[in-house]
């Protein structure tokens, strides 16, 4: 006859309520300890990002807002003037409103052209033909070239006397232009140089085009739709979220344009290309013999910051009127 092993004194049956309660308490204790360790580890991992954001973003924002309320030249202690810098900016500075108009003009010229040209290049590079990879590489190559060297080369090409562009126009019997030295042509010339880097926009649009299901085009062809009908009824709705992203990116980049006006024209002739970022730079880091106005430049920075936030907010607010989503 098989004997049942005797339980030792003090042991608890696995099936007894007391044993289950003991295991539950132990497991809960283990889980709480593990959860506490995970939380500590998470804080350790995010600490560098939080510290970096605070040191390189948070503190400079707070500091610049404080300086915008002061008269500060970088050499002496800041003197608090309240809203004096902003009052001067909107009422007495003769260069502020021309700079604002030049910035708006640049945005109106550059953003639509960059979107149209970038999308056209993307659609061309989305075709299947021999050498398409080479074409994509050449279209994107200007993006990775050194910006200052490229802009300087364009400055020589746009020279009205010995520039390559006028030389070609003259050989073809077409009228030449003063380009960067003409108040009317200076900003379009700056925008022309900016469009040299449209390959970055092209790459993003190309990725969006390649994500559109080919079944939609095949079904449209069966229904007899033409190329333009498929573009406006399939392509544009499907890539509209990327179009929204590009509108925001290109607009904010245009509002912060600095390299091209600085190198090509230095804001001239007159105030025709003196965009807001260049005006901020000239006030904060003037030429020798002039006193820096870092407090006043900080006020201009905050005006530009508010403009950028307003543009992004308005674009996002009305995006539902023309962007497609699966929830529509």
Secondary structure, DSSP 4 states (H G I P E B T S, - for coil): -PPPPPPPTT---TTSHHHHHHHHHHHHHHHHHHHHHHHHHHHHHHHHHHHHHIIIIIHHHHHHHHHHTEE--SSS--EE-TTHHHHHHHHT-TTHHHHHHHHHHHHHHHHHHHHHHHHHHHHHHTS--TTHHHHHHHHHHHHHS-HHHHHHHHHHHT-TTT-HHHHHHHHTT-----GGGSTTTHHHHHHHHHGGGTHHHHHHHHHHHHTS-HHHHHHHHHTT--HHHHIIIIIHHHHHHHHHHHHHHHHHHHHT--HHHHHHTTT-STTTT--HHHHHHHHHS--TTS---HHHHHHHHHHHHHHHHHHHHHHHHTGGGT---TT-
